[in-house]
């Protein structure tokens, strides 16, 4: 009986490890897909009609800079939001660190609904991603993806801007929104 219990425990542990490994592989594949989507996109906008996007950059003690990108004030209901920022047009294959993102690796799905917030249920007021730079200026290309209430329609926006300690400077001037129906 004791051997059977040990055997079942070992199988349970192995199955748990396998599903965790498989889950991590899926998340990394999703991250790469989003990253490559930003790389392959040719048209970027400077902002959005659906939410406010802005950033801040501050110098930190070691001489480097920390930046924050905020998505706030949704004008429509946005479910399962994903954000990814690619710094300075770094190709995926050359990236030595993970790029700032939210909604890819977290178990929680983030949703934004105008004038509502209940973070315990995943309904947040806004989202923020952050990164570090050795330079006082960083060019960011952002992918923002969300689903509508039915979760059948997916929307993507690509936004480009430069962030410095003085603030946010828009680069893109061409609007593009991609809509996918599943």
GIKA-V57947 format. One record per pair of residues at least 12 apart in sequence whose ideal C-beta (glycine too) atoms are under 6 Angstrom apart, sorted by the first residue. I is the first residue (numbers start at 0). J is the second residue. D is the distance in Angstrom with one decimal. If there is no record, write none. Layout:
i = {I/I}
j = {J/J}
d = {D/D}
This chain:
i = {26/29/30/33/33/34/35/37/37/37/40/42/42/43/43/43/44/44/44/45/45/45/47/49/49/50/50/51/51/52/52/53/53/54/54/54/55/56/56/56/63/63/64/65/66/66/67/67/68/68/69/69/70/70/71/73/73/76/76/77/77/78/78/79/79/80/80/80/81/81/81/82/82/82/83/83/84/84/84/84/84/85/85/86/87/99/99/99/101/101/107/108/109/109/110/136/136/137/138/139/139/140/141/142/143/151/152/153/154/155/156/159}
j = {104/103/103/83/142/91/91/85/140/142/157/173/175/157/159/171/158/171/174/169/171/172/156/74/75/70/73/71/72/70/158/69/167/68/162/167/67/162/163/164/131/133/132/131/130/162/127/129/84/128/125/127/125/126/125/111/113/112/148/111/145/110/146/108/146/102/109/145/102/103/144/101/128/143/100/142/98/99/128/139/141/98/140/137/138/128/129/130/126/128/121/121/121/123/122/161/163/162/161/160/162/159/158/157/156/181/180/179/178/177/176/171}
d = {5.2/5.5/5.2/4.7/5.6/4.8/5.8/4.7/5.2/4.9/4.8/4.7/4.3/4.8/3.6/3.4/5.6/4.7/4.6/3.4/4.6/6.0/5.6/5.2/5.3/5.5/4.8/4.9/4.3/5.6/5.9/5.4/5.4/4.6/4.5/4.9/5.0/5.0/5.9/5.0/5.5/5.3/4.8/5.4/5.8/5.2/5.5/4.7/5.8/5.2/6.0/5.1/5.9/4.6/3.6/4.0/5.3/4.8/5.5/4.6/3.9/4.5/4.6/4.7/4.8/5.4/4.9/4.6/3.7/5.9/4.5/5.1/5.6/5.4/4.3/4.8/5.8/4.7/5.9/4.8/5.1/5.5/4.8/5.5/5.1/3.9/5.8/4.2/5.5/5.3/5.4/5.4/5.9/5.5/5.2/6.0/4.7/5.3/5.2/5.9/6.0/4.9/4.4/5.9/4.9/5.6/5.8/4.5/5.6/4.2/5.5/4.2}
